[in-house]
Amino acid sequence: MIEVEVKARAEEGTKERIASLGATPIQVENHLDLYFNSPLRDLRTSDEALRIRIKEDGARLTYKGPRLDQKTKSRQELTVKIDDP
């Protein structure tokens, strides 16, 4: 799977303007991210990431490959569910 992530800055008051259009939040997510590195290869230097993300619905181990596109931060992403983080 290729993850494509685009981030943008929102102007002051954007949240209020969206609410004025009748939009309401549907969900709040809380998660804990634990990032790991390797003694064999510095994942930060190679622009990779290895993390465990713990959320209310369980935990996932994710590997993110190096960026394929600097503008959108596209990268290969592999995720597996884990039972005991």
HUJO-V632319 format. One record per backbone hydrogen bond with DSSP energy under -1.0 kcal/mol. NH is the residue of the N-H (numbers start at 1). CO is the residue of the C=O. E is the energy in kcal/mol with one decimal. If there is no record, write none. Layout:
# HUJO-V632319
nh:NH co:CO e:E
nh:NH co:CO e:E
This chain:
# HUJO-V632319
nh:3 co:75 e:-3.2
nh:5 co:72 e:-1.4
nh:14 co:11 e:-1.9
nh:17 co:13 e:-2.3
nh:18 co:14 e:-2.5
nh:19 co:15 e:-2.1
nh:20 co:16 e:-2.0
nh:21 co:18 e:-1.0
nh:22 co:19 e:-1.9
nh:23 co:18 e:-1.4
nh:32 co:54 e:-2.4
nh:34 co:52 e:-2.7
nh:36 co:50 e:-2.8
nh:46 co:42 e:-1.8
nh:48 co:43 e:-3.3
nh:49 co:64 e:-2.2
nh:51 co:62 e:-2.5
nh:52 co:34 e:-2.3
nh:53 co:60 e:-2.7
nh:54 co:32 e:-2.8
nh:55 co:58 e:-2.9
nh:58 co:55 e:-1.7
nh:60 co:53 e:-2.1
nh:61 co:80 e:-3.0
nh:62 co:51 e:-3.0
nh:63 co:78 e:-2.7
nh:64 co:49 e:-3.0
nh:65 co:76 e:-2.9
nh:68 co:74 e:-4.3
nh:73 co:69 e:-1.6
nh:75 co:3 e:-2.3
nh:77 co:1 e:-2.8
nh:78 co:63 e:-2.6
nh:80 co:61 e:-2.4
nh:82 co:59 e:-2.3
